[in-house]
Amino acid sequence: MTNRLLIRAALSLASLMPLALLMSVAIATESLAAMPSCEQVAGNVSSRFAVNNREFLKVDLAVQDFGSIRESRFQPADETHRVERRYCNTTITGTDGHRRTLWYAIENTWGLAGVGHSVEFCASGLDPWHVYGAHCASLR
């Protein structure tokens, strides 16, 4: 009787293996997807910019306009740097009328559970705690 239960358990687990394999392939494929360009994440940066200013700085400030968006540096993944990064910058005009330099970094395979990408950004004059170093140095 015990042998039958063990065999049934083994067969049940074996039947789930293809599903687990498919899920791991899907996750691996997503994490190997091409990193988005600087222009492709501008909408994400814009919406988060407004939310961050409202929640953390208690200022009603949003991006009104993006200037020319440029990639300033690309760091491929290697033995030393496990995360692929694309560094970008632009000049934005805020809803307050001021023009500021905005730096941001796109990090591939650094999203939720290592799948997808994440974006960190910093605008000149809007990082009072120097989270990204003096004058947003770590994102330049």
C-alpha positions in Angstrom: 0.0 0.0 0.0 2.8 2.4 0.9 4.6 1.7 -2.3 1.5 2.5 -4.3 1.2 5.9 -2.6 4.9 6.6 -3.3 4.4 5.7 -7.0 1.3 7.9 -7.3 3.1 10.8 -5.6 6.1 10.4 -8.0 3.8 10.3 -11.0 1.9 13.3 -9.8 5.1 15.3 -9.4 6.4 14.1 -12.8 3.2 15.3 -14.5 3.9 18.8 -13.1 7.4 19.0 -14.4 6.5 20.2 -17.9 4.5 23.0 -16.4 7.4 24.0 -14.1 9.8 23.8 -17.1 7.5 26.0 -19.2 7.2 28.6 -16.4 11.0 28.8 -16.0 11.5 29.2 -19.8 8.9 32.0 -19.8 10.6 33.8 -17.0 14.0 33.3 -18.6 12.7 34.6 -21.9 11.2 37.7 -20.2 14.4 38.5 -18.4 16.4 38.2 -21.6 14.1 40.5 -23.4 15.8 43.5 -25.0 16.3 46.5 -22.7 14.0 49.4 -23.5 15.5 52.5 -25.0 15.7 55.9 -23.2 12.7 57.1 -25.2 10.6 54.1 -24.3 10.6 54.7 -20.6 10.0 58.4 -20.7 6.3 57.9 -20.0 7.1 55.8 -16.9 9.6 58.5 -15.7 7.0 61.3 -16.2 4.2 59.6 -14.2 6.6 58.6 -11.4 8.1 62.1 -11.3 4.7 63.6 -10.5 3.9 61.0 -7.9 7.3 61.2 -6.2 7.2 65.0 -6.0 3.7 65.0 -4.6 4.4 62.2 -2.0 7.9 63.0 -0.9 8.6 66.7 -1.5 4.9 67.7 -1.0 5.1 69.7 -4.2 2.6 69.7 -7.1 5.1 69.4 -9.9 5.0 67.3 -13.0 6.8 67.0 -16.3 5.2 69.3 -18.9 7.7 68.7 -21.7 10.7 66.5 -22.5 13.6 68.0 -24.5 15.9 65.9 -26.6 16.5 62.5 -24.9 20.0 61.2 -25.1 21.8 58.0 -24.0 24.9 59.0 -22.2 26.3 55.6 -21.4 25.6 51.9 -21.8 27.0 49.3 -19.3 26.6 45.7 -20.5 26.3 42.9 -18.0 29.6 41.0 -17.4 31.4 39.1 -14.6 31.9 42.3 -12.6 28.5 44.0 -13.4 25.7 41.5 -13.2 23.0 44.0 -14.2 22.9 45.6 -17.6 22.4 49.4 -17.4 21.5 52.2 -19.8 22.1 55.8 -18.6 20.0 58.6 -20.1 19.5 62.3 -19.8 17.3 65.0 -21.0 16.1 68.5 -20.2 12.6 68.7 -18.9 10.2 71.6 -18.4 8.2 71.3 -15.3 4.6 72.5 -14.7 6.2 75.4 -12.7 7.9 76.6 -15.9 11.5 75.8 -14.8 13.8 73.8 -17.0 15.8 71.1 -15.2 18.2 68.4 -16.2 16.9 64.9 -15.7 19.1 61.9 -15.4 17.8 58.3 -15.3 19.1 54.8 -15.5 17.4 51.7 -16.9 18.4 48.5 -15.2 17.6 45.2 -17.0 16.7 42.1 -15.1 16.4 44.2 -12.0 12.6 44.4 -11.9 10.2 42.4 -9.8 11.9 39.1 -8.8 14.6 39.8 -11.3 12.2 39.9 -14.3 12.0 42.9 -16.5 13.6 46.2 -15.9 13.5 49.1 -13.5 14.1 52.8 -13.9 15.7 55.2 -11.4 15.7 58.9 -12.0 16.9 62.2 -10.5 16.2 65.8 -11.5 18.6 68.6 -10.8 17.6 70.6 -7.7 14.9 68.1 -6.7 17.0 65.6 -4.6 17.3 67.4 -1.3 18.5 64.3 0.6 21.2 63.5 -2.1 19.8 60.0 -2.6 21.7 59.8 -5.9 24.7 61.8 -4.7 25.5 65.4 -5.1 23.9 66.7 -8.3 22.5 63.2 -9.2 26.1 61.9 -9.7 25.3 58.2 -9.5 22.9 58.4 -12.5 25.1 60.5 -14.7 
